[in-house]
Amino acid sequence: MGVLRRRDQKTHHDGKSMTLSVSSGSGDLAADRRYQWGLGAAESGDFDGARDLFNQAVELVPAWAPGWFALAQVLEALGCRAEAVEAYSKSLALDSGDALGAGLRLAALGARAVPSAAPRAYVQALFDQYAAKFDRHLVEKLAYRGPQILADAVERAAPGQIFAHMLDLGCGAGLAGAAFRQKARIRTGIDLSPAMIEQARAKNFYDRLAAADLVEFLNAEPAGSADLAIAADVFVYIGDLDPVISAIARVLAPGGLLGFTAQSFDGEGFRLGDDMRYAHGRDSLSDYAARHGFAAKEITAASTRKDRGVDVPGWVAVLRKG
Ligand SMILES: C[S@@+](CC[C@H](N)C(=O)[O-])C[C@H]1O[C@@H](n2cnc3c(N)ncnc32)[C@H](O)[C@@H]1O
C-alpha cells in the first residue's frame, strides 16, 4: 500500500483539462504500475492509452475507488459520458465518504442531484494534500486577491473599527486572516483540514485554531461572542448557506459583521460548476441576510481569482447583524 502519493495533476486534451488525483496504492503492484502509467499517458494527452491502462488497473483490483475515479475522468475527457457516469458510480460505491468527489462529478454531469455542500471527506482530502503549497499556488498561479478585497469591503462597512473577536471561517493557511491581523484583538481560525490548520499555526497570529466543520464549531460557541466573522473563498464549497449563516448569526453580537467572498452566477439560488465549486446568485445572498436578521452593507461583484488565466466572477459581501 501507499506506493503512490496523492497529488493533483492538470492535464490537457483537445483544449479540455482535467485534474487527476494520484491516490495511495491499490495494494497490487501490477495495478499500481498501470495506474501510474495511465497518469503519465493522460498527462501527455494520450487519453485512449490512459483509458486502457486504468481499465487494466480496475480489472486487477475491482474494489479500488481511485482506479475507477481515474478511469471516469479520462472517459469524461474523451466525451464518453455514459461510461464516465458508470465508472464514477463504481468509485462512489467504494468510497463511502466520497473523499474523491465522485458524487460531485456525477452531479456536475447531471446524473445525480446536486448536494447541498461538498462532502467533508472531499474538502478535507483536497486541502490536506494541497496545504504545503497552498499559499504560493493561490497567490502566484491563481492571482488570488480575496483577502485584500474582503479587508477593503469590511473597512468600507466599518471604517477604522478594531474588532474584539474575529472568527476566520475556513481559515485555510491564514491568507485572509493575515489581511485582518491589525483589525482584530482576538483571532480564532477554524478549518476542516488539519494540514491547513498546521500551516495557519505556523503563521503565529491566531489566538485559537480548531480543526472542525464550521457549523459544528459555531454551534458550540457562546451566543454573541464574536463581532466579526470572515469567510474568504469558503462558501464555494457550500451550496445551501442557510445552516452556516444561521449558526454565524447566533454567534455574532448585535452590530457584528459577516464578510465573505463567493463565486457568482446570473441566476437564482446556487449551482455547482464544472470546477466542483458552488456559485451563488445575488438574490440568494440577500435572502440569507434577510432571513437571519442581517442588513446587507454591500453585495458587490468582485473577482478574487483566476481560472486558466480568466477572472472567475464572484461577490464580496458584508452583512451587519441587527
Ligand atoms: C480556498 S480555501 C480558503 C482559505 C482562506 N480563507 C484564504 O482565503 O486563503 C477554503 C478553505 O475552506 C475550508 N472549508 C471548506 N468547507 C469547510 C467547512 N464546512 N468547515 C470548515 N472548513 C471548510 C477548506 O478546508 C479550505 O481550507
The ligand as an SDF file (V2000), in Angstrom:
LIG
                    3D

 27 29  0  0  0  0  0  0  0  0999 V2000
   -9.8370   28.0220   -0.7720 C   0  0  0  0  0  0  0  0  0  0  0  0
   -9.5140   27.8030    0.9190 S   0  0  0  0  0  0  0  0  0  0  0  0
   -9.5010   29.4870    1.5250 C   0  0  0  0  0  0  0  0  0  0  0  0
   -8.6620   29.6420    2.7840 C   0  0  0  0  0  0  0  0  0  0  0  0
   -8.5960   31.0460    3.3590 C   0  0  0  0  0  0  0  0  0  0  0  0
   -9.8880   31.5160    3.8050 N   0  0  0  0  0  0  0  0  0  0  0  0
   -7.9850   32.0030    2.3720 C   0  0  0  0  0  0  0  0  0  0  0  0
   -8.6380   32.9680    1.9790 O   0  0  0  0  0  0  0  0  0  0  0  0
   -6.8300   31.7720    1.9820 O   0  0  0  0  0  0  0  0  0  0  0  0
  -11.0330   27.1620    1.5340 C   0  0  0  0  0  0  0  0  0  0  0  0
  -10.9020   26.5680    2.9400 C   0  0  0  0  0  0  0  0  0  0  0  0
  -12.2190   26.3330    3.4620 O   0  0  0  0  0  0  0  0  0  0  0  0
  -12.1840   25.1500    4.2200 C   0  0  0  0  0  0  0  0  0  0  0  0
  -13.5500   24.6280    4.3270 N   0  0  0  0  0  0  0  0  0  0  0  0
  -14.4190   24.3480    3.3210 C   0  0  0  0  0  0  0  0  0  0  0  0
  -15.5790   23.8900    3.8140 N   0  0  0  0  0  0  0  0  0  0  0  0
  -15.4580   23.8920    5.1680 C   0  0  0  0  0  0  0  0  0  0  0  0
  -16.3270   23.5270    6.2380 C   0  0  0  0  0  0  0  0  0  0  0  0
  -17.5670   23.0600    6.0230 N   0  0  0  0  0  0  0  0  0  0  0  0
  -15.8790   23.6420    7.5130 N   0  0  0  0  0  0  0  0  0  0  0  0
  -14.6180   24.1140    7.7560 C   0  0  0  0  0  0  0  0  0  0  0  0
  -13.7450   24.4690    6.7690 N   0  0  0  0  0  0  0  0  0  0  0  0
  -14.1590   24.3520    5.4970 C   0  0  0  0  0  0  0  0  0  0  0  0
  -11.2270   24.2420    3.4520 C   0  0  0  0  0  0  0  0  0  0  0  0
  -10.7150   23.2010    4.2570 O   0  0  0  0  0  0  0  0  0  0  0  0
  -10.1630   25.2430    2.9680 C   0  0  0  0  0  0  0  0  0  0  0  0
   -9.0660   25.3100    3.8310 O   0  0  0  0  0  0  0  0  0  0  0  0
  1  2  1  0
  2  3  1  0
  2 10  1  0
  3  4  1  0
  4  5  1  0
  5  6  1  0
  5  7  1  0
  7  8  2  0
  7  9  1  0
 10 11  1  0
 11 12  1  0
 11 26  1  0
 12 13  1  0
 13 14  1  0
 13 24  1  0
 14 15  1  0
 14 23  1  0
 15 16  2  0
 16 17  1  0
 17 18  1  0
 17 23  2  0
 18 19  1  0
 18 20  2  0
 20 21  1  0
 21 22  2  0
 22 23  1  0
 24 25  1  0
 24 26  1  0
 26 27  1  0
M  CHG  2   2   1   9  -1
M  END
$$$$
